[in-house]
Amino acid sequence: MSAHSVRTLSVAGAAGLLLALSAPLAASAHVTIDPGSAEPGSYTVLTVKVPNESATAATNRVELQLPSDTPFSSVRYVPVPGWSAQLVTSTLPEPVTVGESEIAEAVTSVVWTAQAGSEIGQGQLQQFDLSVGPVPDTGSITLPAVQSYTDGEVVEWTETAADAEHPAPVLYITDTPADAHAGHDADAAADADADAATVTASDDGAATSAAAQQQPVDALARVFGILGLVVGIVGVALAVTSRRKAAN
């Protein structure tokens, strides 16, 4: 095979590997919220994480939809340089009691719009902080998001299926997230590893201590052994000398 063919195959292989690695990375870049869980009745700060997934355009608008059946009576945003934020208030289908108050209107969406030059570019991610509360005492809340690009493309993160291509962010309250068991198993495995490491360290420490205690004994034995060897050599030398004198 010629050197040119080898180089061609190497480049093709590298390109294939790059595509194989980039495909799952691109598929995992979703609009998400952090943290993904909250306590009932609490006021929590949610961080909306928005990555740019387009190779040719930038993200210039993000909308997060809030529930109208279990609304938040308090919604506040943290200003982001280069972006404007709008709290969209709507009349609720039915009045809802929140705490000791009955509300007929609530913020049902938050819209962030980028100023020129502040769009989310290729390989970038923008975070938007939002304070909401009190968190309703319900299982979970789906928070659909809509992401718009400078080329007119609109991606709706609204799907709720387990294998959804564009999953909606979810805030878990009393429900357990689907991947929580895996997390617990990982924690248990980590604890087991930590315990094993502790036991190993203890065993190593005990062995080291025993070795340290044994060292003086071994050293003393070596000293007596050397002395015995020296005495034996001296004794043999004296015996040989005595025999020679007797012979003379």
HELIX and SHEET records of a PDB file:
HELIX    1   1 ALA A    3  ALA A   27  1                                  25    
HELIX    2   2 ALA A  180  ALA A  247  1                                  68    
SHEET    1   A 4 THR A  32  ASP A  34  0                                        
SHEET    2   A 4 THR A  44  PRO A  51 -1                                        
SHEET    3   A 4 LEU A 125  GLY A 133 -1                                        
SHEET    4   A 4 SER A  74  TYR A  77 -1                                        
SHEET    1   B 5 TRP A  83  VAL A  98  0                                        
SHEET    2   B 5 SER A 101  ALA A 114 -1                                        
SHEET    3   B 5 THR A  59  GLN A  65 -1                                        
SHEET    4   B 5 ALA A 145  TYR A 149 -1                                        
SHEET    5   B 5 VAL A 154  TRP A 157 -1                                        
SHEET    1   C 2 SER A 140  THR A 142  0                                        
SHEET    2   C 2 VAL A 170  TYR A 172 -1                                        
END                                                                             
